[in-house]
C-alpha cells in the first residue's frame, strides 16, 4: 500500500519512523509533501522516502494519505487538494479539533479517518484513539490500526464523540503529568534534596508507580492504600493533597479541556 503524508512535522515523523521500523510500510512506498526545503532534505536522507513540495503529487500516488498539518493551514490544503481524492483512497487526519464532517466537506471526500495521538508517540509510547467514516474499507482500517500500534497503544471507537474525550485525557494528559512531575521535583528541592537527585527520584517514582499498576492489574486506589499506613507520613501527605483540592482539580482540568475541544470542533 502506498502511503503519503501532507506535512512532515514532528508527529508525522513519529508515525513515519514507527511504521517503517514496524514493517508496516517500506520507504519506497512512502511520499511526503513538505513545503520547507531543509525539512524535505532531512526526511529524504534520514528515512529514504520520496519528498515533494507538491501535495497533489502525494495524493495522486497514494492509497492512504496522512494529513499532518496545523489547523490554521487547513484551508490552504483544502484549496490545494480538495476534490482530488478517488473513492478508493482514504485520508487519515491527525489535525487536532477538526471533525470528520469538516474534513469531508473541505476535501470533497467521504473516506475520512480521524486520529488523535499524543506526544509520547515520538518515542513509541503513545496513546491514540481513532475513528473513521463508514465508507473506509477494511484494508485501510487494518492498515491504520497497524500504523498506530507502532507508535504505542491504539483504541478504535465507532462514535466520533469520544474523540473530544480523548483530546482532553490522553492528548492533553502528558502536560498534566509533566506538571505533576515538575512539582514533585520542586517539592524535593524544597525539603532539601539536590535538584539532580530530586529529579532522578521523582521520575523513577512516577515510572515505577505506573509500571506497578500495569503489571499487577490492581486498582490505583488499592495500591495507594498499600502505601498508606495509619497515621503515617503518606497519610499526612495525601490529606494535604485532598485539602488543596488536587484530585478535584485534575477532574476539572480534563473536563475543561473536553469542553474546549467541543467548542473548537464547532468552529
C-alpha positions in Angstrom: 0.0 0.0 0.0 1.3 3.4 -1.0 1.2 5.9 1.9 1.5 9.7 1.5 2.0 12.5 4.1 0.7 16.0 3.8 3.1 17.8 6.2 6.4 16.4 7.5 6.5 17.8 11.1 7.3 16.1 14.4 4.2 13.9 14.7 4.3 13.0 11.0 7.9 11.9 11.5 6.9 9.9 14.6 4.3 8.0 12.6 6.7 7.6 9.6 9.5 6.2 11.8 7.2 3.9 13.7 5.6 2.4 10.6 9.0 1.9 8.8 10.6 0.3 11.9 7.5 -1.8 12.4 7.5 -3.1 8.9 4.0 -1.7 8.1 5.4 0.1 5.1 8.7 0.3 3.1 10.5 3.5 2.4 9.8 3.1 -1.3 6.1 3.1 -0.7 6.1 6.5 1.0 6.0 10.1 -0.3 5.9 13.2 1.9 4.6 16.6 0.9 6.5 19.2 2.8 6.9 22.9 1.9 10.2 23.6 3.7 13.2 22.5 1.6 15.5 21.8 4.6 12.9 19.6 6.1 12.3 17.7 2.9 16.1 17.1 2.6 16.3 15.8 6.1 13.3 13.4 5.7 14.6 12.1 2.4 18.1 11.5 3.8 17.0 10.1 7.2 14.3 7.7 6.0 15.0 7.2 2.3 11.4 8.3 1.3 10.3 10.3 -1.6 9.6 14.0 -0.9 7.9 16.8 -2.8 6.7 20.4 -2.3 3.6 19.5 -4.3 0.7 18.0 -2.3 -1.2 16.9 -5.5 1.7 14.6 -6.4 1.4 13.0 -2.9 -2.4 12.4 -3.3 -2.1 11.1 -6.8 0.5 8.5 -5.8 -1.0 7.3 -2.5 -3.7 4.8 -1.3 -3.7 6.3 2.2 -2.9 9.9 2.8 -1.9 11.1 6.3 -2.9 14.7 6.9 -0.4 16.2 9.4 -0.7 20.0 9.1 -1.6 22.7 11.7 -5.3 23.6 12.0 -4.6 27.1 10.7 -3.2 25.7 7.5 -6.2 23.5 6.7 -8.0 25.9 4.4 -4.9 26.3 2.2 -4.7 22.5 1.9 -8.4 22.3 1.1 -7.8 24.7 -1.8 -4.7 22.8 -2.8 -6.0 19.2 -3.0 -9.8 19.4 -2.3 -11.7 17.2 -4.8 -8.6 15.3 -5.9 -9.3 12.1 -4.0 -10.8 9.0 -5.5 -13.3 6.7 -3.8 -10.6 4.1 -3.3 -8.4 6.4 -1.3 -8.6 7.3 2.4 -7.5 10.4 4.3 -6.1 9.9 7.8 -6.1 13.1 9.7 -4.2 13.9 12.9 -5.3 17.6 12.8 -6.5 18.5 16.3 -10.0 19.6 16.9 -11.2 19.0 13.3 -14.3 16.9 12.8 -14.8 14.3 10.1 -17.6 16.3 8.5 -15.4 19.4 8.2 -12.7 17.3 6.6 -15.1 15.6 4.3 -16.6 18.9 3.2 -13.2 20.6 2.8 -11.7 17.8 0.7 -14.9 16.7 -1.0 -14.2 13.2 0.0 -16.0 10.7 2.3 -13.2 8.3 3.2 -12.0 10.1 6.4 -10.1 8.5 9.3 -9.8 10.8 12.3 -6.8 10.1 14.7 -5.9 11.7 18.0 -2.3 10.7 19.0 -0.3 12.2 21.9 3.3 13.4 22.2 4.8 10.1 23.7 4.2 8.7 20.2 7.5 10.3 19.4 9.2 7.5 21.4 6.8 4.7 20.6 4.9 5.1 23.8 1.8 7.0 22.6 -1.9 6.6 23.3 -4.0 7.1 20.2 -7.8 7.0 19.8 -9.2 6.8 16.3 -12.5 6.5 14.3 -13.5 6.6 10.7 -16.3 7.1 8.3 -18.4 4.0 7.3 -17.1 4.3 3.7 -13.5 3.5 4.8 -12.7 -0.1 3.7 -11.4 -2.8 5.9 -8.0 -2.8 4.3 -7.4 0.8 5.2 -8.8 0.3 8.7 -6.4 -2.6 9.3 -3.5 -0.5 7.9 -4.5 2.4 10.2 -4.5 0.1 13.3 -1.2 -1.4 12.3 0.4 2.0 11.8 -0.8 3.4 15.1 0.2 0.3 17.0 3.8 1.0 16.0 3.8 4.3 18.0 2.2 2.9 21.1 -1.3 1.7 22.1 -4.4 2.4 19.9 -8.1 2.3 20.5 -10.8 2.3 17.8 -14.2 3.8 18.6 -17.4 3.9 16.5 -18.7 7.2 17.7 -16.7 10.4 17.0 -17.9 12.0 20.2 -15.2 10.1 22.1 -12.5 11.9 20.2 -13.1 15.1 22.3 -12.8 13.0 25.4 -9.5 11.5 24.1 -8.3 15.0 23.4 -8.9 16.0 27.0 -7.4 12.9 28.6 -4.7 11.3 26.5 -3.7 14.1 24.1 -3.6 16.8 26.8 -2.7 14.3 29.6 1.1 14.4 29.1 1.0 18.1 30.0 -0.8 17.3 33.3 1.8 14.6 34.0 4.7 16.9 33.2 3.2 19.5 35.6 2.9 16.9 38.4 6.4 15.6 37.9 7.8 19.2 37.8 6.0 19.9 41.1 7.4 16.7 42.7 10.9 17.7 41.7 10.5 21.2 43.1 9.0 19.7 46.3 12.1 17.5 46.7 14.3 20.6 46.3 12.1 22.5 48.8 12.6 19.9 51.5 16.4 19.8 50.9 17.3 17.4 48.1 19.8 18.5 45.4 17.8 19.1 42.2 19.5 16.4 40.2 18.8 13.8 42.9 15.2 15.0 43.3 14.7 14.8 39.5 16.0 11.3 39.4 13.9 10.2 42.3 10.7 11.8 41.1 11.0 10.4 37.6 11.7 6.8 38.7 8.9 7.1 41.3 6.3 8.0 38.6 7.7 5.5 36.1 7.7 2.7 38.7 4.2 3.5 40.0 2.7 3.3 36.5 4.6 0.1 35.9 3.2 -1.4 39.1 -0.4 -0.5 38.0 0.2 -2.1 34.6 1.9 -5.2 35.8 -0.3 -6.1 38.8 -3.6 -5.0 37.2 -4.7 -3.7 40.6 -6.8 -0.6 41.0 -4.7 2.5 41.7 -6.8 3.1 44.9 -5.8 -0.3 46.2 -2.1 0.3 45.5 -2.4 3.7 47.2 -3.9 2.1 50.3 -1.0 -0.3 50.4 1.5 2.6 50.7 -0.6 4.4 53.3 0.0 3.4 56.9 -2.5 4.7 59.5 -1.2 7.9 61.0 1.9 7.8 58.8 3.8 10.2 56.6 2.0 9.1 53.4 -1.5 9.6 55.0 -0.4 13.1 56.1 0.8 13.9 52.5 -2.4 12.6 51.0 -4.5 14.7 53.3 -2.6 17.8 52.2 -3.4 17.0 48.6 -7.0 16.5 49.4 -7.2 19.8 51.3 -5.6 21.5 48.3 -8.2 20.0 46.1 -5.7 18.2 43.8 -8.0 15.3 42.8 -10.9 17.6 42.0 -8.5 19.9 40.1 -7.5 17.1 37.8 -11.1 16.3 37.1 -11.7 20.0 36.4 -8.7 20.1 34.1 -9.9 17.2 31.9 -13.4 18.5 31.8 -12.3 22.0 30.8 -10.1 20.6 28.0 -13.0 18.4 26.9 -15.4 21.3 26.7 -12.8 23.4 24.9 -12.3 20.6 22.3 -16.1 20.5 21.7 -16.1 24.3 21.1 -13.2 24.2 18.8 -14.9 21.4 16.8 -18.0 23.5 16.4 -15.9 26.2 14.7 
